[in-house]
């Protein structure tokens, strides 16, 4: 075998280090330039969107059909959220809703109210 084709341990280590650095660089560039990362942004210039929030919450296991109202302060930040959900009678589901909304809008858990959504007949039938 010719002398110029032999790779010493030192040269092999340098080659591996260069390859690792190149791989990390390419991965970093790929992440930084990727426009579509499959994350959804729930929000608007006023701080939120009830329709998008309802869609997000209904994807949580056990929540079911959801309605939400978002209250904003004078600065356009979310001040409070009220949610009605079919699965809200379950304390675990209720807690998941509160944690999700409070994290999403950066509000305290006390600013999020969750109620069991009315199911069944009309109000006339219930008043009989």
N, CA, C and O atoms as a printed pandas DataFrame, in Angstrom:
     atom_number atom_name residue_name chain_id  residue_number  x_coord  y_coord  z_coord
0              1         N          UNK        A               1    0.846   -1.162    0.000
1              2        CA          UNK        A               1    0.000    0.000    0.000
2              3         C          UNK        A               1    0.898    1.234    0.000
3              4         O          UNK        A               1    1.856    1.278    0.772
4              5         N          UNK        A               2    0.631    2.228   -0.827
5              6        CA          UNK        A               2    1.470    3.419   -0.886
6              7         C          UNK        A               2    1.399    4.206    0.419
7              8         O          UNK        A               2    0.388    4.168    1.120
8              9         N          UNK        A               3    2.458    4.906    0.735
9             10        CA          UNK        A               3    2.565    5.660    1.990
10            11         C          UNK        A               3    1.543    6.792    2.078
11            12         O          UNK        A               3    1.041    7.082    3.164
12            13         N          UNK        A               4    1.230    7.430    0.958
13            14        CA          UNK        A               4    0.329    8.579    1.008
14            15         C          UNK        A               4   -1.131    8.184    1.259
15            16         O          UNK        A               4   -1.938    9.076    1.516
16            17         N          UNK        A               5   -1.514    6.925    1.201
17            18        CA          UNK        A               5   -2.879    6.471    1.481
18            19         C          UNK        A               5   -3.065    6.017    2.925
19            20         O          UNK        A               5   -4.197    5.778    3.345
20            21         N          UNK        A               6   -2.004    5.894    3.681
21            22        CA          UNK        A               6   -2.129    5.477    5.070
22            23         C          UNK        A               6   -2.652    6.633    5.916
23            24         O          UNK        A               6   -2.234    7.781    5.761
24            25         N          UNK        A               7   -3.573    6.303    6.809
25            26        CA          UNK        A               7   -4.150    7.304    7.700
26            27         C          UNK        A               7   -3.736    6.952    9.119
27            28         O          UNK        A               7   -4.002    5.857    9.614
28            29         N          UNK        A               8   -3.084    7.903    9.755
29            30        CA          UNK        A               8   -2.656    7.661   11.134
30            31         C          UNK        A               8   -3.841    7.889   12.077
31            32         O          UNK        A               8   -4.855    8.464   11.681
32            33         N          UNK        A               9   -3.707    7.440   13.314
33            34        CA          UNK        A               9   -4.771    7.631   14.311
34            35         C          UNK        A               9   -5.029    9.109   14.536
35            36         O          UNK        A               9   -6.177    9.518   14.710
36            37         N          UNK        A              10   -3.989    9.907   14.534
37            38        CA          UNK        A              10   -4.134   11.346   14.749
38            39         C          UNK        A              10   -4.919   11.984   13.606
39            40         O          UNK        A              10   -5.818   12.792   13.843
40            41         N          UNK        A              11   -4.582   11.623   12.364
41            42        CA          UNK        A              11   -5.307   12.160   11.213
42            43         C          UNK        A              11   -6.751   11.659   11.181
43            44         O          UNK        A              11   -7.652   12.400   10.791
44            45         N          UNK        A              12   -6.976   10.419   11.583
45            46        CA          UNK        A              12   -8.325    9.871   11.631
46            47         C          UNK        A              12   -9.170   10.626   12.659
47            48         O          UNK        A              12  -10.339   10.915   12.404
48            49         N          UNK        A              13   -8.596   10.942   13.804
49            50        CA          UNK        A              13   -9.306   11.697   14.835
50            51         C          UNK        A              13   -9.672   13.083   14.329
51            52         O          UNK        A              13  -10.779   13.566   14.568
52            53         N          UNK        A              14   -8.732   13.728   13.622
53            54        CA          UNK        A              14   -9.012   15.049   13.069
54            55         C          UNK        A              14  -10.116   14.979   12.018
55            56         O          UNK        A              14  -10.977   15.857   11.967
56            57         N          UNK        A              15  -10.097   13.951   11.186
57            58        CA          UNK        A              15  -11.108   13.773   10.154
58            59         C          UNK        A              15  -12.491   13.573   10.771
59            60         O          UNK        A              15  -13.471   14.168   10.322
60            61         N          UNK        A              16  -12.562   12.744   11.788
61            62        CA          UNK        A              16  -13.840   12.500   12.473
62            63         C          UNK        A              16  -14.346   13.785   13.114
63            64         O          UNK        A              16  -15.538   14.082   13.028
64            65         N          UNK        A              17  -13.472   14.549   13.750
65            66        CA          UNK        A              17  -13.867   15.816   14.377
66            67         C          UNK        A              17  -14.413   16.788   13.332
67            68         O          UNK        A              17  -15.430   17.441   13.567
68            69         N          UNK        A              18  -13.758   16.885   12.203
69            70        CA          UNK        A              18  -14.225   17.774   11.134
70            71         C          UNK        A              18  -15.585   17.321   10.614
71            72         O          UNK        A              18  -16.455   18.155   10.362
72            73         N          UNK        A              19  -15.782   16.025   10.449
73            74        CA          UNK        A              19  -17.063   15.505    9.975
74            75         C          UNK        A              19  -18.189   15.783   10.973
75            76         O          UNK        A              19  -19.303   16.125   10.575
76            77         N          UNK        A              20  -17.901   15.637   12.257
77            78        CA          UNK        A              20  -18.907   15.914   13.286
78            79         C          UNK        A              20  -19.272   17.394   13.289
79            80         O          UNK        A              20  -20.450   17.743   13.366
80            81         N          UNK        A              21  -18.281   18.253   13.206
81            82        CA          UNK        A              21  -18.539   19.694   13.178
82            83         C          UNK        A              21  -19.357   20.057   11.943
83            84         O          UNK        A              21  -20.283   20.863   12.026
84            85         N          UNK        A              22  -19.022   19.472   10.809
85            86        CA          UNK        A              22  -19.774   19.736    9.581
86            87         C          UNK        A              22  -21.223   19.267    9.715
87            88         O          UNK        A              22  -22.142   19.961    9.281
88            89         N          UNK        A              23  -21.428   18.101   10.310
89            90        CA          UNK        A              23  -22.784   17.572   10.491
90            91         C          UNK        A              23  -23.602   18.469   11.408
91            92         O          UNK        A              23  -24.764   18.754   11.119
92            93         N          UNK        A              24  -23.009   18.917   12.507
93            94        CA          UNK        A              24  -23.706   19.810   13.439
94            95         C          UNK        A              24  -24.044   21.127   12.735
95            96         O          UNK        A              24  -25.145   21.653   12.898
96            97         N          UNK        A              25  -23.111   21.654   11.964
97            98        CA          UNK        A              25  -23.356   22.896   11.230
98            99         C          UNK        A              25  -24.519   22.731   10.253
99           100         O          UNK        A              25  -25.400   23.590   10.196
100          101         N          UNK        A              26  -24.535   21.654    9.493
101          102        CA          UNK        A              26  -25.603   21.422    8.525
102          103         C          UNK        A              26  -26.955   21.234    9.218
103          104         O          UNK        A              26  -27.972   21.736    8.738
104          105         N          UNK        A              27  -26.971   20.527   10.324
105          106        CA          UNK        A              27  -28.206   20.338   11.076
106          107         C          UNK        A              27  -28.719   21.672   11.608
107          108         O          UNK        A              27  -29.913   21.962   11.523
108          109         N          UNK        A              28  -27.828   22.473   12.149
109          110        CA          UNK        A              28  -28.210   23.791   12.669
110          111         C          UNK        A              28  -28.778   24.664   11.554
111          112         O          UNK        A              28  -29.803   25.319   11.740
112          113         N          UNK        A              29  -28.131   24.676   10.424
113          114        CA          UNK        A              29  -28.616   25.474    9.291
114          115         C          UNK        A              29  -29.974   24.980    8.815
115          116         O          UNK        A              29  -30.832   25.779    8.440
116          117         N          UNK        A              30  -30.168   23.684    8.828
117          118        CA          UNK        A              30  -31.444   23.112    8.418
118          119         C          UNK        A              30  -32.572   23.554    9.348
119          120         O          UNK        A              30  -33.662   23.905    8.898
120          121         N          UNK        A              31  -32.295   23.532   10.630
121          122        CA          UNK        A              31  -33.303   23.926   11.617
122          123         C          UNK        A              31  -33.599   25.414   11.514
123          124         O          UNK        A              31  -34.761   25.818   11.560
124          125         N          UNK        A              32  -32.586   26.215   11.378
125          126        CA          UNK        A              32  -32.769   27.666   11.336
126          127         C          UNK        A              32  -33.468   28.138   10.069
127          128         O          UNK        A              32  -34.130   29.176   10.087
128          129         N          UNK        A              33  -33.338   27.414    8.991
129          130        CA          UNK        A              33  -33.944   27.843    7.736
130          131         C          UNK        A              33  -35.251   27.136    7.425
131          132         O          UNK        A              33  -35.864   27.418    6.396
132          133         N          UNK        A              34  -35.697   26.223    8.284
133          134        CA          UNK        A              34  -36.932   25.479    8.059
134          135         C          UNK        A              34  -38.121   26.359    8.412
135          136         O          UNK        A              34  -38.247   26.804    9.553
136          137         N          UNK        A              35  -38.999   26.615    7.437
137          138        CA          UNK        A              35  -40.176   27.441    7.662
138          139         C          UNK        A              35  -41.325   26.662    8.275
139          140         O          UNK        A              35  -42.109   27.213    9.049
140          141         N          UNK        A              36  -41.431   25.394    7.938
141          142        CA          UNK        A              36  -42.561   24.596    8.397
142          143         C          UNK        A              36  -42.080   23.580    9.410
143          144         O          UNK        A              36  -41.446   22.586    9.055
144          145         N          UNK        A              37  -42.385   23.834   10.683
145          146        CA          UNK        A              37  -41.972   22.910   11.731
146          147         C          UNK        A              37  -43.162   22.252   12.408
147          148         O          UNK        A              37  -43.018   21.681   13.489
148          149         N          UNK        A              38  -44.342   22.323   11.785
149          150        CA          UNK        A              38  -45.564   21.668   12.252
150          151         C          UNK        A              38  -46.078   22.189   13.581
151          152         O          UNK        A              38  -46.889   21.530   14.230
152          153         N          UNK        A              39  -45.616   23.373   14.000
153          154        CA          UNK        A              39  -46.175   23.964   15.201
154          155         C          UNK        A              39  -47.267   24.936   14.797
155          156         O          UNK        A              39  -47.168   25.592   13.759
156          157         N          UNK        A              40  -48.318   25.033   15.622
157          158        CA          UNK        A              40  -49.390   25.976   15.371
158          159         C          UNK        A              40  -49.219   27.157   16.307
159          160         O          UNK        A              40  -48.836   26.997   17.466
160          161         N          UNK        A              41  -49.498   28.314   15.807
161          162        CA          UNK        A              41  -49.482   29.495   16.659
162          163         C          UNK        A              41  -50.919   29.905   16.867
163          164         O          UNK        A              41  -51.652   30.160   15.912
164          165         N          UNK        A              42  -51.315   29.967   18.115
165          166        CA          UNK        A              42  -52.662   30.403   18.432
166          167         C          UNK        A              42  -52.543   31.829   18.921
167          168         O          UNK        A              42  -51.992   32.092   19.989
168          169         N          UNK        A              43  -53.047   32.711   18.156
169          170        CA          UNK        A              43  -52.967   34.099   18.564
170          171         C          UNK        A              43  -53.175   35.020   17.389
171          172         O          UNK        A              43  -53.154   34.607   16.229
172          173         N          UNK        A              44  -53.375   36.266   17.716
173          174        CA          UNK        A              44  -53.527   37.292   16.708
174          175         C          UNK        A              44  -52.936   38.559   17.284
175          176         O          UNK        A              44  -52.353   38.539   18.368
176          177         N          UNK        A              45  -53.078   39.644   16.580
177          178        CA          UNK        A              45  -52.525   40.896   17.065
178          179         C          UNK        A              45  -53.196   41.333   18.366
179          180         O          UNK        A              45  -52.613   42.101   19.131
180          181         N          UNK        A              46  -54.408   40.854   18.624
181          182        CA          UNK        A              46  -55.104   41.213   19.850
182          183         C          UNK        A              46  -54.833   40.218   20.965
183          184         O          UNK        A              46  -55.327   40.404   22.077
184          185         N          UNK        A              47  -54.071   39.177   20.705
185          186        CA          UNK        A              47  -53.686   38.263   21.764
186          187         C          UNK        A              47  -54.258   36.875   21.671
187          188         O          UNK        A              47  -53.763   35.983   22.360
188          189         N          UNK        A              48  -55.265   36.636   20.866
189          190        CA          UNK        A              48  -55.790   35.286   20.809
190          191         C          UNK        A              48  -56.974   35.146   19.903
191          192         O          UNK        A              48  -57.524   36.132   19.412
192          193         N          UNK        A              49  -57.352   33.946   19.690
193          194        CA          UNK        A              49  -58.451   33.641   18.806
194          195         C          UNK        A              49  -59.231   32.481   19.406
195          196         O          UNK        A              49  -58.706   31.377   19.551
196          197         N          UNK        A              50  -60.489   32.738   19.754
197          198        CA          UNK        A              50  -61.298   31.716   20.404
198          199         C          UNK        A              50  -61.478   30.463   19.546
199          200         O          UNK        A              50  -61.469   29.347   20.065
200          201         N          UNK        A              51  -61.641   30.646   18.238
201          202        CA          UNK        A              51  -61.845   29.498   17.361
202          203         C          UNK        A              51  -60.629   28.578   17.369
203          204         O          UNK        A              51  -60.765   27.359   17.471
204          205         N          UNK        A              52  -59.438   29.169   17.261
205          206        CA          UNK        A              52  -58.213   28.365   17.279
206          207         C          UNK        A              52  -58.023   27.713   18.644
207          208         O          UNK        A              52  -57.580   26.567   18.724
208          209         N          UNK        A              53  -58.354   28.432   19.722
209          210        CA          UNK        A              53  -58.235   27.873   21.068
210          211         C          UNK        A              53  -59.168   26.682   21.225
211          212         O          UNK        A              53  -58.768   25.656   21.775
212          213         N          UNK        A              54  -60.399   26.799   20.755
213          214        CA          UNK        A              54  -61.354   25.694   20.853
214          215         C          UNK        A              54  -60.856   24.476   20.080
215          216         O          UNK        A              54  -60.970   23.344   20.552
216          217         N          UNK        A              55  -60.314   24.710   18.911
217          218        CA          UNK        A              55  -59.777   23.614   18.110
218          219         C          UNK        A              55  -58.629   22.934   18.845
219          220         O          UNK        A              55  -58.549   21.706   18.885
220          221         N          UNK        A              56  -57.749   23.731   19.422
221          222        CA          UNK        A              56  -56.612   23.204   20.184
222          223         C          UNK        A              56  -57.087   22.387   21.381
223          224         O          UNK        A              56  -56.634   21.260   21.582
224          225         N          UNK        A              57  -57.994   22.947   22.173
225          226        CA          UNK        A              57  -58.458   22.263   23.385
226          227         C          UNK        A              57  -59.223   20.988   23.068
227          228         O          UNK        A              57  -59.113   20.006   23.802
228          229         N          UNK        A              58  -59.994   20.986   21.991
229          230        CA          UNK        A              58  -60.777   19.794   21.667
230          231         C          UNK        A              58  -59.884   18.620   21.266
231          232         O          UNK        A              58  -60.336   17.475   21.256
232          233         N          UNK        A              59  -58.621   18.895   20.935
233          234        CA          UNK        A              59  -57.673   17.822   20.619
234          235         C          UNK        A              59  -57.155   17.121   21.872
235          236         O          UNK        A              59  -56.573   16.041   21.770
236          237         N          UNK        A              60  -57.354   17.708   23.046
237          238        CA          UNK        A              60  -56.901   17.095   24.293
238          239         C          UNK        A              60  -57.835   15.938   24.629
239          240         O          UNK        A              60  -59.056   16.069   24.541
240          241         N          UNK        A              61  -57.257   14.814   25.011
241          242        CA          UNK        A              61  -58.024   13.611   25.314
242          243         C          UNK        A              61  -59.071   13.875   26.393
243          244         O          UNK        A              61  -58.742   14.349   27.480
244          245         N          UNK        A              62  -60.316   13.572   26.092
245          246        CA          UNK        A              62  -61.401   13.666   27.058
246          247         C          UNK        A              62  -62.113   14.996   27.091
247          248         O          UNK        A              62  -63.138   15.109   27.763
248          249         N          UNK        A              63  -61.625   16.005   26.403
249          250        CA          UNK        A              63  -62.222   17.339   26.476
250          251         C          UNK        A              63  -63.547   17.405   25.741
251          252         O          UNK        A              63  -64.521   17.934   26.275
252          253         N          UNK        A              64  -63.602   16.880   24.535
253          254        CA          UNK        A              64  -64.835   16.917   23.762
254          255         C          UNK        A              64  -65.080   18.274   23.136
255          256         O          UNK        A              64  -64.139   19.007   22.831
256          257         N          UNK        A              65  -66.353   18.608   22.945
257          258        CA          UNK        A              65  -66.757   19.866   22.328
258          259         C          UNK        A              65  -66.467   21.025   23.284
259          260         O          UNK        A              65  -66.711   20.920   24.486
260          261         N          UNK        A              66  -65.944   22.130   22.744
261          262        CA          UNK        A              66  -65.463   23.239   23.572
262          263         C          UNK        A              66  -65.968   24.570   23.033
263          264         O          UNK        A              66  -66.104   24.756   21.824
264          265         N          UNK        A              67  -66.242   25.489   23.947
265          266        CA          UNK        A              67  -66.450   26.902   23.641
266          267         C          UNK        A              67  -65.522   27.689   24.541
267          268         O          UNK        A              67  -65.238   27.271   25.664
268          269         N          UNK        A              68  -65.047   28.826   24.059
269          270        CA          UNK        A              68  -64.142   29.640   24.871
270          271         C          UNK        A              68  -64.374   31.116   24.604
271          272         O          UNK        A              68  -64.721   31.521   23.494
272          273         N          UNK        A              69  -64.177   31.907   25.643
273          274        CA          UNK        A              69  -64.187   33.364   25.539
274          275         C          UNK        A              69  -62.885   33.868   26.130
275          276         O          UNK        A              69  -62.451   33.414   27.189
276          277         N          UNK        A              70  -62.266   34.813   25.435
277          278        CA          UNK        A              70  -61.004   35.386   25.894
278          279         C          UNK        A              70  -61.230   36.862   26.179
279          280         O          UNK        A              70  -61.756   37.591   25.338
280          281         N          UNK        A              71  -60.834   37.298   27.361
281          282        CA          UNK        A              71  -60.956   38.704   27.763
282          283         C          UNK        A              71  -59.578   39.333   27.721
283          284         O          UNK        A              71  -58.605   38.758   28.210
284          285         N          UNK        A              72  -59.500   40.528   27.127
285          286        CA          UNK        A              72  -58.229   41.238   27.001
286          287         C          UNK        A              72  -58.220   42.478   27.876
287          288         O          UNK        A              72  -59.263   43.086   28.118
288          289         N          UNK        A              73  -57.033   42.853   28.353
289          290        CA          UNK        A              73  -56.911   44.104   29.096
290          291         C          UNK        A              73  -56.714   45.246   28.104
291          292         O          UNK        A              73  -56.744   45.033   26.892
292          293         N          UNK        A              74  -56.513   46.455   28.620
293          294        CA          UNK        A              74  -56.384   47.628   27.751
294          295         C          UNK        A              74  -55.144   47.581   26.872
295          296         O          UNK        A              74  -55.097   48.238   25.832
296          297         N          UNK        A              75  -54.139   46.810   27.279
297          298        CA          UNK        A              75  -52.903   46.704   26.506
298          299         C          UNK        A              75  -52.960   45.594   25.457
299          300         O          UNK        A              75  -51.992   45.374   24.729
300          301         N          UNK        A              76  -54.092   44.898   25.381
301          302        CA          UNK        A              76  -54.243   43.829   24.408
302          303         C          UNK        A              76  -53.730   42.484   24.886
303          304         O          UNK        A              76  -53.675   41.530   24.110
304          305         N          UNK        A              77  -53.352   42.395   26.160
305          306        CA          UNK        A              77  -52.893   41.117   26.706
306          307         C          UNK        A              77  -54.087   40.353   27.253
307          308         O          UNK        A              77  -55.085   40.947   27.665
308          309         N          UNK        A              78  -53.975   39.028   27.253
309          310        CA          UNK        A              78  -55.062   38.196   27.773
310          311         C          UNK        A              78  -55.165   38.396   29.278
311          312         O          UNK        A              78  -54.188   38.242   30.011
312          313         N          UNK        A              79  -56.368   38.742   29.722
313          314        CA          UNK        A              79  -56.615   38.955   31.146
314          315         C          UNK        A              79  -57.297   37.752   31.774
315          316         O          UNK        A              79  -57.105   37.473   32.957
316          317         N          UNK        A              80  -58.087   37.041   30.991
317          318        CA          UNK        A              80  -58.791   35.883   31.519
318          319         C          UNK        A              80  -59.429   35.079   30.405
319          320         O          UNK        A              80  -59.680   35.588   29.313
320          321         N          UNK        A              81  -59.687   33.810   30.700
321          322        CA          UNK        A              81  -60.293   32.912   29.709
322          323         C          UNK        A              81  -61.367   32.094   30.411
323          324         O          UNK        A              81  -61.158   31.583   31.511
324          325         N          UNK        A              82  -62.516   31.979   29.759
325          326        CA          UNK        A              82  -63.595   31.132   30.250
326          327         C          UNK        A              82  -63.818   30.041   29.208
327          328         O          UNK        A              82  -63.957   30.323   28.017
328          329         N          UNK        A              83  -63.850   28.793   29.671
329          330        CA          UNK        A              83  -63.987   27.647   28.772
330          331         C          UNK        A              83  -65.143   26.787   29.252
331          332         O          UNK        A              83  -65.276   26.528   30.448
332          333         N          UNK        A              84  -65.980   26.342   28.320
333          334        CA          UNK        A              84  -66.959   25.299   28.611
334          335         C          UNK        A              84  -66.564   24.097   27.774
335          336         O          UNK        A              84  -66.274   24.225   26.584
336          337         N          UNK        A              85  -66.554   22.934   28.399
337          338        CA          UNK        A              85  -66.138   21.720   27.699
338          339         C          UNK        A              85  -66.977   20.547   28.168
339          340         O          UNK        A              85  -67.350   20.466   29.338
340          341         N          UNK        A              86  -67.272   19.637   27.246
341          342        CA          UNK        A              86  -68.061   18.460   27.578
342          343         C          UNK        A              86  -67.387   17.605   28.647
343          344         O          UNK        A              86  -68.069   17.044   29.504
344          345         N          UNK        A              87  -66.082   17.499   28.613
345          346        CA          UNK        A              87  -65.375   16.635   29.549
346          347         C          UNK        A              87  -64.925   17.307   30.827
347          348         O          UNK        A              87  -64.165   16.722   31.599
348          349         N          UNK        A              88  -65.384   18.535   31.068
349          350        CA          UNK        A              88  -64.895   19.308   32.207
350          351         C          UNK        A              88  -65.342   18.765   33.561
351          352         O          UNK        A              88  -64.824   19.206   34.587
352          353         N          UNK        A              89  -66.284   17.826   33.600
353          354        CA          UNK        A              89  -66.690   17.240   34.875
354          355         C          UNK        A              89  -65.558   16.385   35.462
355          356         O          UNK        A              89  -65.481   16.197   36.676
356          357         N          UNK        A              90  -64.694   15.876   34.601
357          358        CA          UNK        A              90  -63.546   15.083   35.042
358          359         C          UNK        A              90  -62.458   16.029   35.530
359          360         O          UNK        A              90  -61.990   16.869   34.760
360          361         N          UNK        A              91  -62.041   15.914   36.796
361          362        CA          UNK        A              91  -61.037   16.830   37.347
362          363         C          UNK        A              91  -59.707   16.814   36.594
363          364         O          UNK        A              91  -59.039   17.844   36.500
364          365         N          UNK        A              92  -59.321   15.665   36.061
365          366        CA          UNK        A              92  -58.062   15.586   35.310
366          367         C          UNK        A              92  -58.180   16.378   34.013
367          368         O          UNK        A              92  -57.265   17.117   33.651
368          369         N          UNK        A              93  -59.295   16.230   33.316
369          370        CA          UNK        A              93  -59.519   16.961   32.072
370          371         C          UNK        A              93  -59.576   18.460   32.363
371          372         O          UNK        A              93  -58.982   19.264   31.646
372          373         N          UNK        A              94  -60.295   18.822   33.419
373          374        CA          UNK        A              94  -60.406   20.233   33.803
374          375         C          UNK        A              94  -59.028   20.817   34.090
375          376         O          UNK        A              94  -58.716   21.925   33.652
376          377         N          UNK        A              95  -58.207   20.077   34.821
377          378        CA          UNK        A              95  -56.861   20.540   35.138
378          379         C          UNK        A              95  -56.014   20.673   33.875
379          380         O          UNK        A              95  -55.248   21.627   33.743
380          381         N          UNK        A              96  -56.146   19.721   32.940
381          382        CA          UNK        A              96  -55.403   19.805   31.681
382          383         C          UNK        A              96  -55.794   21.041   30.883
383          384         O          UNK        A              96  -54.942   21.686   30.272
384          385         N          UNK        A              97  -57.069   21.369   30.889
385          386        CA          UNK        A              97  -57.541   22.568   30.186
386          387         C          UNK        A              97  -56.937   23.812   30.823
387          388         O          UNK        A              97  -56.414   24.680   30.125
388          389         N          UNK        A              98  -57.007   23.897   32.152
389          390        CA          UNK        A              98  -56.468   25.060   32.860
390          391         C          UNK        A              98  -54.975   25.208   32.605
391          392         O          UNK        A              98  -54.499   26.307   32.322
392          393         N          UNK        A              99  -54.232   24.106   32.702
393          394        CA          UNK        A              99  -52.784   24.165   32.466
394          395         C          UNK        A              99  -52.480   24.573   31.029
395          396         O          UNK        A              99  -51.583   25.381   30.788
396          397         N          UNK        A             100  -53.219   24.021   30.082
397          398        CA          UNK        A             100  -52.983   24.359   28.680
398          399         C          UNK        A             100  -53.245   25.822   28.380
399          400         O          UNK        A             100  -52.434   26.482   27.729
400          401         N          UNK        A             101  -54.376   26.333   28.852
401          402        CA          UNK        A             101  -54.736   27.726   28.587
402          403         C          UNK        A             101  -53.801   28.679   29.319
403          404         O          UNK        A             101  -53.356   29.672   28.743
404          405         N          UNK        A             102  -53.498   28.389   30.581
405          406        CA          UNK        A             102  -52.624   29.291   31.336
406          407         C          UNK        A             102  -51.219   29.325   30.750
407          408         O          UNK        A             102  -50.570   30.371   30.759
408          409         N          UNK        A             103  -50.746   28.198   30.245
409          410        CA          UNK        A             103  -49.429   28.162   29.603
410          411         C          UNK        A             103  -49.459   28.878   28.263
411          412         O          UNK        A             103  -48.558   29.655   27.948
412          413         N          UNK        A             104  -50.480   28.620   27.485
413          414        CA          UNK        A             104  -50.595   29.192   26.148
414          415         C          UNK        A             104  -50.643   30.716   26.180
415          416         O          UNK        A             104  -49.990   31.381   25.377
416          417         N          UNK        A             105  -51.422   31.265   27.117
417          418        CA          UNK        A             105  -51.603   32.714   27.163
418          419         C          UNK        A             105  -50.812   33.392   28.272
419          420         O          UNK        A             105  -50.955   34.596   28.486
420          421         N          UNK        A             106  -49.981   32.636   28.977
421          422        CA          UNK        A             106  -49.139   33.178   30.044
422          423         C          UNK        A             106  -49.970   33.954   31.066
423          424         O          UNK        A             106  -49.654   35.089   31.422
424          425         N          UNK        A             107  -51.042   33.306   31.526
425          426        CA          UNK        A             107  -51.879   33.867   32.585
426          427         C          UNK        A             107  -51.898   32.883   33.745
427          428         O          UNK        A             107  -51.610   31.700   33.564
428          429         N          UNK        A             108  -52.233   33.362   34.922
429          430        CA          UNK        A             108  -52.287   32.476   36.080
430          431         C          UNK        A             108  -53.480   31.535   35.953
431          432         O          UNK        A             108  -54.449   31.821   35.251
432          433         N          UNK        A             109  -53.385   30.420   36.642
433          434        CA          UNK        A             109  -54.475   29.442   36.611
434          435         C          UNK        A             109  -55.767   30.048   37.160
435          436         O          UNK        A             109  -56.859   29.639   36.767
436          437         N          UNK        A             110  -55.649   31.015   38.061
437          438        CA          UNK        A             110  -56.846   31.654   38.613
438          439         C          UNK        A             110  -57.540   32.547   37.585
439          440         O          UNK        A             110  -58.676   32.965   37.807
440          441         N          UNK        A             111  -56.888   32.842   36.484
441          442        CA          UNK        A             111  -57.486   33.646   35.414
442          443         C          UNK        A             111  -58.193   32.778   34.375
443          444         O          UNK        A             111  -58.714   33.284   33.381
444          445         N          UNK        A             112  -58.206   31.464   34.615
445          446        CA          UNK        A             112  -58.852   30.532   33.690
446          447         C          UNK        A             112  -59.981   29.823   34.424
447          448         O          UNK        A             112  -59.755   29.151   35.430
448          449         N          UNK        A             113  -61.191   29.977   33.915
449          450        CA          UNK        A             113  -62.358   29.310   34.495
450          451         C          UNK        A             113  -62.842   28.247   33.513
451          452         O          UNK        A             113  -63.008   28.514   32.323
452          453         N          UNK        A             114  -63.064   27.044   34.024
453          454        CA          UNK        A             114  -63.520   25.937   33.184
454          455         C          UNK        A             114  -64.815   25.388   33.761
455          456         O          UNK        A             114  -64.908   25.107   34.955
456          457         N          UNK        A             115  -65.814   25.239   32.895
457          458        CA          UNK        A             115  -67.121   24.755   33.311
458          459         C          UNK        A             115  -67.525   23.558   32.463
459          460         O          UNK        A             115  -67.110   23.427   31.312
460          461         N          UNK        A             116  -68.336   22.690   33.045
461          462        CA          UNK        A             116  -68.922   21.563   32.320
462          463         C          UNK        A             116  -69.902   22.123   31.312
463          464         O          UNK        A             116  -70.749   22.952   31.646
464          465         N          UNK        A             117  -69.783   21.667   30.083
465          466        CA          UNK        A             117  -70.680   22.121   29.029
466          467         C          UNK        A             117  -72.013   21.416   29.162
467          468         O          UNK        A             117  -72.072   20.216   29.427
468          469         N          UNK        A             118  -73.065   22.160   28.979
469          470        CA          UNK        A             118  -74.407   21.604   29.048
470          471         C          UNK        A             118  -74.611   20.615   27.913
471          472         O          UNK        A             118  -74.305   20.912   26.758
472          473         N          UNK        A             119  -75.121   19.456   28.240
473          474        CA          UNK        A             119  -75.427   18.451   27.225
474          475         C          UNK        A             119  -76.878   18.060   27.347
475          476         O          UNK        A             119  -77.485   18.231   28.405
476          477         N          UNK        A             120  -77.425   17.551   26.304
477          478        CA          UNK        A             120  -78.803   17.055   26.367
478          479         C          UNK        A             120  -79.787   18.001   25.733
479          480         O          UNK        A             120  -79.484   18.681   24.753
480          481         N          UNK        A             121  -80.994   18.036   26.319
481          482        CA          UNK        A             121  -82.125   18.739   25.729
482          483         C          UNK        A             121  -82.044   20.237   25.841
483          484         O          UNK        A             121  -81.059   20.803   26.316
484          485         N          UNK        A             122  -83.133   20.877   25.380
485          486        CA          UNK        A             122  -83.210   22.328   25.386
486          487         C          UNK        A             122  -83.551   22.830   26.774
487          488         O          UNK        A             122  -83.887   22.047   27.662
488          489         N          UNK        A             123  -83.464   24.134   26.958
489          490        CA          UNK        A             123  -83.778   24.746   28.249
490          491         C          UNK        A             123  -85.232   24.537   28.626
491          492         O          UNK        A             123  -85.545   24.384   29.807
492          493         N          UNK        A             124  -86.138   24.525   27.637
493          494        CA          UNK        A             124  -87.555   24.307   27.938
494          495         C          UNK        A             124  -87.790   22.948   28.555
495          496         O          UNK        A             124  -88.595   22.819   29.478
496          497         N          UNK        A             125  -87.098   21.925   28.060
497          498        CA          UNK        A             125  -87.268   20.579   28.590
498          499         C          UNK        A             125  -86.727   20.493   30.012
499          500         O          UNK        A             125  -87.271   19.745   30.825
500          501         N          UNK        A             126  -85.682   21.230   30.329
501          502        CA          UNK        A             126  -85.069   21.160   31.658
502          503         C          UNK        A             126  -85.891   21.904   32.692
503          504         O          UNK        A             126  -85.847   21.577   33.878
504          505         N          UNK        A             127  -86.640   22.902   32.249
505          506        CA          UNK        A             127  -87.435   23.697   33.195
506          507         C          UNK        A             127  -88.760   23.043   33.531
507          508         O          UNK        A             127  -89.482   23.559   34.384
508          509         N          UNK        A             128  -89.107   21.950   32.913
509          510        CA          UNK        A             128  -90.389   21.276   33.182
510          511         C          UNK        A             128  -90.342   20.487   34.438
511          512         O          UNK        A             128  -91.333   19.860   34.811
